[in-house]
Amino acid sequence: MSISAASISAQDVGFFVNSGGRTWRWKTRMDVSGASPVFQVIDIVSPWGPLRDSIPLPGDVVQGMSDSIVALKANFKPLILVGPPSSLTFSVDEGRGFSLPLNATVTNVGVYGSLLSPNLVVSAPYIHVDPSVVPHLASNQEGVFQVSIDSTDLLSSSSPYSGTISLQDPTSVNSPQSLPITIVVRPKAVIALNVALVTFTATRPLSGPYPSIATQQFTVQNSGASGSSLDFQIVRLTGLSQNWLASFTPVTGVLGASGTLNITVTVAPVDGLMPGTYEETLRVSGYSFNDFVDVLIRLVIT
């Protein structure tokens, strides 16, 4: 006994089988709207017309209906397409921890009726994916997953690192497929300042506002090894200088190895500020070998 496909519609496939010299026909319906395909046998036509309760089903017809479901499963297999992008490259800092995630995609390019649920298997413990399974992708449906790198134990001296994410689904014709990963590990930056103290002087007027005071600058430098990158910010430590330290700009910056940036400091004492010595510490910080460096801003009013 063998079954034959008679016709195919959007979701229904017609089958027939000869039993005892007579032809039985039915449709096997595949519903792919859920998490996994659901199959139904419908529109059964016996040699004597549409099936009714009074017409017994021969065993080989029942077997043929079962075989029709197996046939559908075999003929509607998914296909894995990785990307875009077809590869990922990360630039991370040595020992910093988790990077910002990058998005990647996978698409089921199999025929209508197929469902793809690839498992994402990493080749190294420092490669992380979320989620670990991209479930229930119908034909031509795209799924997105995120990839990040944990650089806690990665060394710039061993850079670059290579790895893969293997996308695996045993029902797919072309499983597994791979997403190549390249990881460039930068050495730690080193924060350096050209001065530790910036001093301003002013004379309190007998009346009215203070005259303008010339701005001064200090320089931030990344003195780290070649390939390092310093992403820094500057903040006040005490916050008690609002009445005389007007601004310091810029307050953030990114410096490659040996890169420098001048920071302009402006002081403007408020009216009536009494004579004395006023100080504020500015902290320059960022992921680096030395974490932060301070510079003291001093205003002497006589």
N, C-alpha and C positions, 0 to 999 in steps of 0.2 A: 504494500500500500504506500502511495506517495501522494503528497499534496502539491497543488500547483497554484501560483498566484494568477488570479483572473484579471483583476483591475485594481488601480490605486487611485484614491481620492485624497483630499487634504489630510485627513487623519485616519481614514479607513482603508484597509487593504482587503480585497475580495479573494477568497480561496475556494477551491472545490476539491473533492475527493470522490473517486469511484468506489462504491461499496456494493458487492453482490451484483455488479453489472448496472448499478444505478448511481446517478450523480447527486451528491449533496453539495450545497453551496452555502457560504456564510461570509460575513465580514468580521475581521478582527480589528477592533478599534484600539488605537494607542493614544492615550491622553498624557501629554507632557506638561501639563499646567502645574503639577505639584513638584515635590522634591525628587520623585523618581517616577518613571513611566508606569502608568496603570493600564492594563489590558482588559478588554471585554470582547466576548464573542456575541455578535448581534446579527439580526436579519438572517436567521437560519432558514434555508429553503430545502425541504426534503424532495425526494423524487415525486411526491404527491402534492406538492405545494408548500406554503409557509408552515413552519413547524408548529404543531399544536400539542397539547398535553397528551393526547391520545396516540401520538406517533412516537414509538420508542426510538432512542438514539443507539445505533450500532456502536460497539466498542471501538471499531477502527475509525469511525467518524469522530468520536470523542478524542481518540489519540491524534487524529489529524488536526483537530482544533488546538490541542496542546502544542503540536509541532508547529502550527502557524504562529503561535506566540514566540516560540524559540527562533523561528525564522526571522520574525520582525526584529527581535533583539540582535540577531547576528548581522542584519543588513542596515541597521541604523546606529552605527558606531560613531562616536565623536572623534574629532581631530583637534590637536593642540596647536595653537599659533601663539608664540611668545612675542610680546611687544605690540606697539612701540612702548618704550625703547627696546632694542634688541640686545643691549648691554648697559651696565651701570658703572659709573666711575665715581668714587668718593675721595675727597681730600679731607683728612682728619688730622687732629693734633695728637701727638704721642701722649698716651696715658690719660686723655681727657674724659673718656667715657663714651656715652652714646651720641652719635651724630644725629643731625636732623634727618628725618626719613625722606626717601625718594619714592615716587610712585612708579609702579610697573603694571603692565596689563597682560592678560591672557584671554584669548578668544576661542570659542568653539567654532571651528570652521567645518564641522561635520555636516551631514545631511539633515534635513528637517526630521525632527523626531528624536534626534540624539541628545543626550545629556552628558555634560562634562563636569566632573568634580575633582580637579587635580589636587593632590597633596603637594605641598611645597617643602622640599627636603634640602637643607643647607649642607654645604661641604665642610664648613668650619664653624666652631662655636662662637666666633666673633661676628658672624653674619646672622642677623635677626630678621624674620619676616612676620608680618601681621596682616591677615590671619594666616594660619598654617594650612588651611584648606579654603579654596575658592569654590563654593558649592553651587550645584544646580544651574549650570550655564547651558541654556538652550542653543539651538543652531544660530550662529552669527551673533550670539550674545557675548559681551565683553565683561570681564571682571577685573577689579583693581585690587592690588595688594601693595603694601609698603615695605620697604627694605631700609634697615639702618645698620650701622656698624658700631660695635663696642670696641673702642681703641684703648681700653684700660691696660691691656697687656701687649699692645703692639709697639714695635720699636721702629724709629725712623731709619736706623741702620739696616733694617731688614726690608725696607720699602723698595718697590711696591709689593703688596700681597695680592694674590689671585684666589678666586673661589668661584663657586657656581651655586645656583639654585636650580634644583632638578624638579620639574613639574611632572608628576606621575599620576596616571589614571589607568588601571588595568583594562578598562573597557575601550580605551583609545587605541586607534590603529597605529599611531606614531609615538606612543609613550615609551620612554620619557623624552622630554625636551628640556634644554638647559638655557638658563640666563646667566651669561658670564659677568663676574664682578671683579673690578679692579679697585684696589685701595692704595692710595698714596698717603703715606704717613709723614706728616711734617714734624721736624724737631720742635721742641718747646722754644717759644720766644723768651727774650730777656728784656725787661723794662729798664731803661736808663734815662736819667735826666741830666741836663747840662749844669744845673745848679741845684742847691738844696735850700736856698734862701733868696727871696726877692723882697727888697726893701723899698718902701715909698716914704717920702717925707712931705710934710705940709705945715704951713703956719696958719694958726687959727686967726681969722680976720676979726677986727674989732666989732664988725656988724655985717649982716648979710651972709650970703652963701660962700662956701669955699671956692676959691678959683680952681679952674681945671688943672688936673694933675696928669702929667704925661703917662701914657700906658707903657707897660714893660712886657717882656716876653720871657718865657722859658721854653725849652725844647724837649720833646719826648722822642726817644729813639728806641727802635727794636734792635738790640745788639746781639740777638740770637743768631744761630747758625744759618747758613744758606738754606732757603726753603721754608724757614719759619714765618709765621704770620701772627702779628699782635693786633688783637681787637680790644681796644682799651676804652675806658670811661674815666671821667674825673668828677669827684664829688667833694663837697665840704665835709670835714669831719665834725666840727663843733656846731656849725649852723648859727653861730653867734655874731656873724660878720655882716648881716644884712644892712646895717646902717653905715657901712663904709666900703665893703667889697662889692662893687657893682656887678662885675661879670668876669668870666674867664671863658674864652672861646677859641676853638671849638671844644665841646665837652666830650666828644667821642671821636674815634678815628681807627683806621686799619692801616697797619704798617708792615710791609714786607721786610725781609732781612736787611739791616743797615738803613732802613727808611727812617725819616725824621719828620716831625710836624711841630711848628711853632704855635704855642698857646699864648694868646694875648690876654693880659690881665689889666682890668680897669678898676681903679678905686675912685670913689666919689663920696666923701664924708657928708653926712646929712648936716643941715644947718644946726649950729649950736653944739656940735660934738666937741667935748672937752679935750684939752691937751692930754697926751698920754701915749702909751705904746699899745697898739692893737694887733692881734695876731690871729691868723686862721691857717689851718693845715688843709691843703688840697691833696687828696689821695688819688694817684693814678694807678688803676688796677686793670687786670685782664688775665686770661689764662696764660700762664708763663712760668718759667722756672722760679722766679722770685715773687710771684703773685701781685705785689704792689710796691710802689715807691712813693714817698711823701715829699712834698715841697712846702716850705713855710712861707706864707705871705705876711709881711709885716708893714704896718703903717705907723710912723712916728709923727705925732702932731705936737708942735711946740707953740 
